[in-house]
């Protein structure tokens, strides 16, 4: 049985990154945070969000 990666919606990403859901979507649209759009939802992999958060913290943006 394959282990599926945890998938998050914009509101979950916003909580992790301490921003608004609209800001999370903007990051995805700009290509700064990997995501895909399925219907009306933007979906993010947990690992990608954590990688972005770590990169942002290392740059001193948090």
GUFI-481473 format. One record per residue (C-alpha): residue number from 1; residue in three letters; x, y, z. Coordinates in nm, 2 decimals. Example, Ala and Ser with C-alpha at 12.3 -4.5 7.8 and 13.67 -1.06 7.14 Angstrom:
2
[1,ALA,[1.23,-0.45,0.78]]
[2,SER,[1.37,-0.11,0.71]]
! end
This chain:
62
[1,UNK,[0.00,0.00,0.00]]
[2,UNK,[0.14,0.34,-0.11]]
[3,UNK,[0.18,0.61,0.15]]
[4,UNK,[0.00,0.92,0.02]]
[5,UNK,[0.16,1.25,0.10]]
[6,UNK,[-0.05,1.48,0.31]]
[7,UNK,[-0.23,1.74,0.10]]
[8,UNK,[-0.33,2.08,0.24]]
[9,UNK,[-0.57,2.35,0.13]]
[10,UNK,[-0.49,2.72,0.13]]
[11,UNK,[-0.63,2.78,0.48]]
[12,UNK,[-0.41,2.51,0.62]]
[13,UNK,[-0.10,2.65,0.45]]
[14,UNK,[-0.19,3.00,0.57]]
[15,UNK,[-0.20,2.87,0.93]]
[16,UNK,[0.14,2.71,0.89]]
[17,UNK,[0.30,3.01,0.73]]
[18,UNK,[0.12,3.27,0.94]]
[19,UNK,[-0.04,3.45,0.65]]
[20,UNK,[-0.38,3.48,0.48]]
[21,UNK,[-0.52,3.21,0.25]]
[22,UNK,[-0.50,3.47,-0.03]]
[23,UNK,[-0.13,3.52,0.04]]
[24,UNK,[-0.08,3.14,0.01]]
[25,UNK,[-0.26,3.14,-0.32]]
[26,UNK,[-0.05,3.43,-0.44]]
[27,UNK,[0.27,3.24,-0.35]]
[28,UNK,[0.15,2.95,-0.56]]
[29,UNK,[0.05,3.17,-0.85]]
[30,UNK,[0.39,3.34,-0.85]]
[31,UNK,[0.56,2.99,-0.84]]
[32,UNK,[0.73,3.05,-0.51]]
[33,UNK,[0.53,2.77,-0.34]]
[34,UNK,[0.45,2.45,-0.53]]
[35,UNK,[0.08,2.38,-0.56]]
[36,UNK,[-0.19,2.27,-0.81]]
[37,UNK,[-0.54,2.38,-0.86]]
[38,UNK,[-0.82,2.13,-0.87]]
[39,UNK,[-1.15,2.28,-0.93]]
[40,UNK,[-1.18,2.58,-0.70]]
[41,UNK,[-0.92,2.46,-0.45]]
[42,UNK,[-0.55,2.51,-0.44]]
[43,UNK,[-0.37,2.20,-0.31]]
[44,UNK,[-0.03,2.19,-0.15]]
[45,UNK,[0.19,1.90,-0.04]]
[46,UNK,[0.28,1.93,0.33]]
[47,UNK,[0.65,1.86,0.25]]
[48,UNK,[0.66,2.15,0.00]]
[49,UNK,[0.51,2.39,0.25]]
[50,UNK,[0.76,2.29,0.52]]
[51,UNK,[1.04,2.33,0.27]]
[52,UNK,[0.92,2.68,0.18]]
[53,UNK,[0.88,2.77,0.55]]
[54,UNK,[1.24,2.65,0.63]]
[55,UNK,[1.38,2.84,0.33]]
[56,UNK,[1.19,3.16,0.43]]
[57,UNK,[1.31,3.13,0.79]]
[58,UNK,[1.67,3.08,0.67]]
[59,UNK,[1.64,3.40,0.47]]
[60,UNK,[1.52,3.59,0.78]]
[61,UNK,[1.17,3.65,0.64]]
[62,UNK,[0.98,3.51,0.94]]
! end
